[in-house]
Amino acid sequence: MEPSATPSVSAPTAAAWPDDGISLRRWFAAYGLWLVAAAAALAVLIHGSAWSWSAWRHEPAKTFAQTGTSLKLVGLALYLSLCCTFLPLPTGWIVAAVATREAAMAGSLIATVAGVGLAGAVASTLANLNDYHIFTAMLRLHRVAAVRYTAVYRAAARWFGRRPFSVVLIFSIIPIPVDVIRMLAATYRYPRAAFAAANFVGRFLRYAVIAFVTYYWNLGWIAPAVLLVLAAVLGIGRVTADLLGRRQRRRLASADDPPHVGLGD
């Protein structure tokens, strides 16, 4: 069952929060093995492929189009497995690149949408679960865990607790530069199975739509180029907003400091 409220607490200390019961060591070992296995499979497929690095340098589009389906899907899965909050790489462009008609799965719309959607959804779900576990590790630090006792968190938890699956699902579909929902889900201790299911469905829908639009309207390399530029613009906007926020906080902090008075004044 999905929780409908945050755990009750009786003392305003992070140490009083119950144990989360999650084996972080086991998860990070499994996630690491997945990355190693995917990287090894990619290396084997590259070694057995017909193209060379010189071909990539001179004719990248043609070489990519001639690359086998398995190699494309494994490369897509490995890349998306790394895209997370702590490594915010753009995702839409590579999905569109694999879904172009020149690089499509067996030249079929259905096969392309299904293959790209499933491979991308599995990989992104693993990346998001890794975020969940990293946030869980951070929350075991008392200073970080104290966020659970703030008014902001309690308000967010009440909102999240009404429809947690729907919230995670919707934010897995919407492409936004900052996804605080994963952090909120970990802080709320939303069950990992439901979290993974919502992520999988949401990411499948997102990637399937990108693949469908790219293939059906035969957008070619325009789609990945536009999505890459859009991701760059959103990333620059995020960095700019962070810098402006820090500058504003410094100004407010300096304004609150009492004026320094020297001995000779």
HELIX and SHEET records of a PDB file:
HELIX    1   1 ALA A   14  ALA A   16  5                                   3    
HELIX    2   2 LEU A   24  GLY A   48  1                                  25    
HELIX    3   3 TRP A   53  HIS A   58  1                                   6    
HELIX    4   4 PRO A   60  GLN A   66  1                                   7    
HELIX    5   5 THR A   69  LEU A   82  1                                  14    
HELIX    6   6 GLY A   92  VAL A   98  1                                   7    
HELIX    7   7 ARG A  101  ALA A  103  5                                   3    
HELIX    8   8 LEU A  109  LEU A  139  1                                  31    
HELIX    9   9 HIS A  142  ALA A  145  1                                   4    
HELIX   10  10 ALA A  146  TYR A  149  5                                   4    
HELIX   11  11 ALA A  151  ARG A  162  1                                  12    
HELIX   12  12 PRO A  164  ILE A  173  1                                  10    
HELIX   13  13 VAL A  180  TYR A  188  1                                   9    
HELIX   14  14 ARG A  192  TYR A  216  1                                  25    
HELIX   15  15 ILE A  222  ASP A  256  1                                  35    
END                                                                             
